[in-house]
Amino acid sequence: MDGRSLVGVTGNRYIMLLLIILLLTFAGMFVETTVVALLMTPILLPVVQSVGVEPVHFGVLMMTVVTGGIMTPPVGIALYTTSEIMGCKPQETAREAVPFYITMLTVILIIAFIPQVTMFLPNLVYR
């Protein structure tokens, strides 16, 4: 898969961001954060730049989504680590973490669709 096929799906930045959020969440569920960042950044950065998303904004969004992915079942590394530390089953940890998942989703949507939230400080420094 390359960036051209993603741009061919839609030119709308918001739909593109939603698709990328879904892709990164899925990747984060199965692969460690650093690996996802190293593999997906060269593919996705030109795509988001072509629809008008700032690289800094995308970087913050990408790392937030992928970090959220490692906390979700079925293979979330952080989920299993937390369960082991607490001495309970991963299913119990995931069930109790539902309010945190909802909060995480809300934060991801705010970051994705209100870029001023993440770009406020960089704009102060660099403009």
C-alpha positions as CSV (number, residue, x, y, z in Angstrom):
1,M,0.0,0.0,0.0
2,D,1.3,3.4,-0.8
3,G,0.1,6.9,-0.2
4,R,-1.4,7.4,-3.7
5,S,-4.1,4.7,-3.0
6,L,-5.1,6.5,0.2
7,V,-5.4,9.9,-1.5
8,G,-7.5,8.2,-4.2
9,V,-10.1,7.2,-1.6
10,T,-10.9,10.8,-0.6
11,G,-9.6,14.3,-0.8
12,N,-11.6,15.4,2.3
13,R,-9.1,15.9,5.1
14,Y,-11.6,14.9,7.8
15,I,-12.6,11.7,6.2
16,M,-8.9,11.0,5.5
17,L,-8.1,11.6,9.2
18,L,-10.9,9.3,10.3
19,L,-9.6,6.5,8.0
20,I,-6.0,7.0,9.3
21,I,-7.2,7.0,12.9
22,L,-8.9,3.6,12.2
23,L,-5.8,2.3,10.5
24,L,-3.5,3.4,13.3
25,T,-5.8,2.1,16.0
26,F,-5.9,-1.3,14.3
27,A,-2.1,-1.3,13.9
28,G,-1.6,-0.2,17.5
29,M,-3.6,-3.1,18.7
30,F,-1.2,-5.6,17.2
31,V,2.2,-3.9,16.8
32,E,4.4,-1.9,19.3
33,T,4.2,1.9,19.1
34,T,7.7,2.5,17.8
35,V,7.4,0.0,15.0
36,V,4.1,1.5,13.8
37,A,5.6,5.0,13.9
38,L,8.7,3.9,11.9
39,L,6.7,2.0,9.3
40,M,3.6,4.2,8.9
41,T,5.1,7.7,9.1
42,P,6.8,7.7,5.6
43,I,3.6,6.4,4.1
44,L,1.0,8.6,5.8
45,L,2.9,11.9,6.1
46,P,2.8,12.7,2.4
47,V,-0.9,11.7,2.4
48,V,-2.0,14.0,5.2
49,Q,0.2,16.8,3.8
50,S,-1.6,16.5,0.4
51,V,-5.0,17.1,2.1
52,G,-3.6,20.1,4.1
53,V,-2.8,18.7,7.6
54,E,0.3,20.1,9.3
55,P,3.1,17.6,10.0
56,V,3.3,18.5,13.7
57,H,-0.5,18.2,14.1
58,F,-0.4,14.8,12.4
59,G,2.6,13.6,14.6
60,V,0.7,14.4,17.8
61,L,-2.4,12.7,16.5
62,M,-0.5,9.7,15.2
63,M,1.3,9.0,18.5
64,T,-1.8,9.6,20.6
65,V,-3.8,7.1,18.5
66,V,-1.1,4.5,18.4
67,T,-0.5,4.8,22.1
68,G,-4.2,4.3,22.7
69,G,-4.0,1.2,20.5
70,I,-1.5,-0.5,22.8
71,M,-4.1,-0.2,25.6
72,T,-6.9,-2.0,23.7
73,P,-7.6,-5.7,23.3
74,P,-6.8,-8.2,21.7
75,V,-3.0,-7.8,21.9
76,G,-2.6,-4.5,23.6
77,I,0.8,-4.7,25.4
78,A,-0.1,-2.1,28.0
79,L,-3.4,-3.9,28.8
80,Y,-1.6,-7.2,29.6
81,T,1.2,-5.4,31.5
82,T,-1.4,-3.5,33.6
83,S,-3.4,-6.7,34.2
84,E,-0.2,-8.5,35.4
85,I,0.7,-5.7,37.7
86,M,-2.8,-5.6,39.2
87,G,-3.0,-9.4,39.4
88,C,-6.3,-9.7,37.4
89,K,-7.4,-11.0,34.0
90,P,-7.1,-8.7,31.0
91,Q,-10.8,-9.0,30.4
92,E,-11.4,-7.4,33.9
93,T,-8.9,-4.6,33.2
94,A,-10.5,-3.9,29.8
95,R,-14.0,-3.8,31.3
96,E,-12.9,-1.3,34.0
97,A,-11.0,0.8,31.5
98,V,-14.1,1.6,29.3
99,P,-14.4,5.1,30.7
100,F,-10.8,5.7,29.9
101,Y,-11.3,4.4,26.4
102,I,-14.2,6.8,25.9
103,T,-12.1,9.7,27.2
104,M,-9.2,8.7,24.9
105,L,-11.5,8.6,21.9
106,T,-12.8,12.0,22.8
107,V,-9.3,13.4,23.1
108,I,-8.3,11.9,19.7
109,L,-11.4,13.4,18.0
110,I,-10.6,16.8,19.6
111,I,-7.0,16.6,18.4
112,A,-8.0,15.5,14.9
113,F,-10.8,18.0,14.2
114,I,-9.6,21.0,16.2
115,P,-6.0,21.4,15.1
116,Q,-5.6,24.6,17.0
117,V,-5.4,22.5,20.2
118,T,-2.2,20.9,19.1
119,M,-0.9,23.8,17.1
120,F,-1.3,26.6,19.6
121,L,2.2,26.4,21.2
122,P,4.0,25.6,17.9
123,N,2.3,28.6,16.3
124,L,3.4,30.8,19.1
125,V,7.0,29.7,18.8
126,Y,7.5,29.5,15.1
127,R,5.2,32.2,13.6
